[in-house]
Amino acid sequence: MPEARRSGFTEKIYGGEESKAAAGKGPAHEWGLGAQASTLRIWDKSGRLAAGFSWASYVTDRWEDAGNDGLEKLTLVFVQRYAIVWGHHLLELVRGIDEGQLKSITELDSAGARALAAENLSVRDPQQQRAIVTRYEVGPDIEDLVAALKGDEKDEARNTRRAK
């Protein structure tokens, strides 16, 4: 009986060597090769804290210059939350939003930012340079969202069944 052979596309999906190597790249990985992103995660420098957003609640964004040193600012507005990202070469993130493929943003520490800036120097086309996120802000905090869902802690007369 002849041995069954897989195509390159099938190898990527079902576990060829390339797919095993790709699985460990970054915190976001999805096996659906053409699938649109359904959520966005913004990871802090430590990789432990991640703010999550649903693209279903996305409203708009604004990409603008934020200083004389080439710093850029990307503001994302969702129905009940916002995220502001500062860094360099944020066009990569804007394109990911436009294409529906942006799944995660990772804040870099100073060493990571320097390394990526050095890597970007070897790329001639500015539109092909990788985004360097140096800072971000998310609001409102998740604690504020949970408090709003539970009800105001000061209003004990109305919510008498709350456990203390």
matplotlib code that plots the C-alpha trace (Angstrom):
import matplotlib.pyplot as plt

x = [0.0, 1.5, 2.4, 0.1, 1.7, 0.6, 0.8, 2.7, -0.6, -1.8, 1.6, 1.2, -2.2, -1.7, 1.7, 4.6, 7.9, 7.2, 3.9, 5.6, 8.2, 5.6, 3.4, 5.9, 6.1, 4.4, 1.4, -1.2, -1.4, -4.4, -4.5, -7.1, -4.7, -7.2, -9.4, -10.2, -9.1, -12.0, -10.2, -7.2, -4.8, -2.4, 0.5, 2.6, 6.4, 6.4, 4.1, 1.8, -0.8, -3.0, -5.9, -8.5, -10.8, -13.5, -13.3, -17.1, -17.1, -14.6, -15.7, -12.7, -9.0, -6.6, -2.9, -0.9, 2.5, 3.0, 6.3, 9.4, 11.5, 9.4, 7.1, 3.7, 0.4, -2.4, -5.7, -8.3, -11.9, -14.2, -17.8, -16.9, -13.1, -10.2, -6.5, -3.7, -0.4, 2.8, 5.8, 7.5, 6.5, 2.9, 1.7, 2.1, -0.6, -2.9, -2.6, -3.4, -6.6, -7.6, -7.1, -8.8, -5.7, -4.4, -4.6, -2.0, 0.2, 3.2, 4.8, 8.6, 11.2, 14.0, 16.4, 13.7, 12.9, 16.6, 17.0, 13.9, 15.0, 18.4, 16.5, 14.3, 17.5, 18.2, 14.7, 14.8, 11.0, 9.5, 6.2, 7.8, 9.4, 8.1, 6.1, 7.9, 5.4, 7.1, 4.0, 0.3, -2.7, -6.1, -9.2, -11.3, -9.4, -10.9, -11.6, -13.8, -15.7, -16.3, -17.4, -19.9, -21.2, -21.7, -23.2, -21.9, -20.3, -21.6, -25.3, -25.9, -29.6, -30.6, -28.4, -29.2, -28.4, -24.7, -22.3, -19.7]
y = [0.0, 3.4, 5.8, 8.8, 12.2, 15.5, 18.8, 21.7, 23.4, 20.3, 20.0, 23.5, 22.7, 19.2, 19.3, 19.5, 20.8, 24.3, 24.5, 23.1, 25.9, 28.6, 27.5, 28.9, 32.4, 35.0, 34.8, 34.7, 31.9, 30.7, 27.7, 29.2, 30.7, 33.2, 33.8, 37.3, 38.2, 38.2, 39.6, 41.9, 41.4, 44.1, 42.5, 44.4, 44.1, 41.2, 39.2, 38.5, 41.2, 41.4, 43.7, 42.0, 43.7, 42.3, 43.4, 43.2, 46.3, 48.3, 51.8, 53.7, 54.5, 57.4, 57.2, 60.4, 61.9, 62.3, 64.1, 65.5, 62.3, 60.3, 59.0, 57.9, 57.4, 55.0, 55.4, 52.6, 53.2, 50.3, 50.6, 50.8, 50.9, 52.6, 51.8, 54.2, 52.8, 54.8, 53.8, 53.8, 52.5, 51.9, 51.6, 47.8, 47.9, 50.1, 47.7, 44.8, 46.6, 47.4, 43.8, 42.3, 40.4, 42.2, 39.8, 41.1, 44.0, 43.6, 46.4, 46.1, 46.8, 49.2, 46.3, 44.8, 48.2, 48.8, 45.4, 45.8, 49.4, 47.9, 45.3, 47.9, 49.8, 47.0, 47.3, 49.9, 50.2, 52.2, 50.4, 47.0, 48.0, 46.3, 48.2, 49.1, 49.6, 51.4, 52.2, 51.7, 52.9, 51.1, 52.5, 52.1, 49.5, 46.1, 46.7, 49.7, 47.6, 44.8, 47.3, 48.8, 45.3, 44.5, 47.9, 50.7, 49.5, 52.6, 51.8, 49.1, 49.9, 49.0, 45.8, 44.1, 40.5, 41.2, 39.1, 41.0]
z = [0.0, -1.0, 1.8, 2.1, 1.6, 2.9, 1.1, 2.6, 3.6, 5.4, 7.2, 8.6, 9.9, 11.2, 12.7, 10.4, 11.7, 10.6, 12.5, 15.7, 15.5, 14.8, 17.8, 20.3, 18.7, 21.0, 23.3, 20.5, 18.1, 16.1, 13.9, 11.5, 9.0, 7.5, 10.6, 11.8, 15.3, 17.8, 20.7, 21.4, 24.3, 25.4, 27.4, 29.9, 30.0, 32.5, 30.3, 33.3, 33.0, 29.9, 29.2, 27.0, 24.5, 22.1, 18.5, 18.5, 20.7, 18.7, 17.8, 16.3, 16.5, 15.9, 15.0, 15.5, 16.4, 20.1, 20.4, 18.7, 19.1, 16.6, 19.3, 18.0, 19.8, 18.9, 20.6, 20.4, 21.5, 22.4, 23.7, 27.4, 27.4, 25.8, 25.2, 24.4, 23.0, 22.7, 20.7, 17.3, 13.9, 15.0, 11.3, 11.7, 14.4, 12.3, 9.4, 11.7, 12.8, 9.2, 8.1, 11.2, 12.1, 15.2, 18.2, 20.6, 21.5, 23.7, 25.7, 25.5, 28.2, 27.3, 26.2, 24.0, 22.5, 21.7, 20.1, 17.9, 16.9, 15.8, 13.8, 12.2, 11.0, 8.6, 7.0, 4.3, 3.8, 6.7, 6.1, 6.8, 10.2, 13.3, 15.9, 19.1, 22.0, 24.9, 27.0, 27.2, 29.2, 29.5, 31.1, 33.0, 35.2, 35.5, 39.2, 38.2, 35.7, 38.2, 40.8, 38.3, 37.5, 41.2, 42.0, 44.0, 47.3, 49.2, 48.4, 51.0, 51.6, 48.0, 47.8, 51.0, 49.8, 49.1, 51.1, 53.0]

ax = plt.figure().add_subplot(projection="3d")
ax.plot(x, y, z, "-o")
ax.set_aspect("equal")
plt.show()
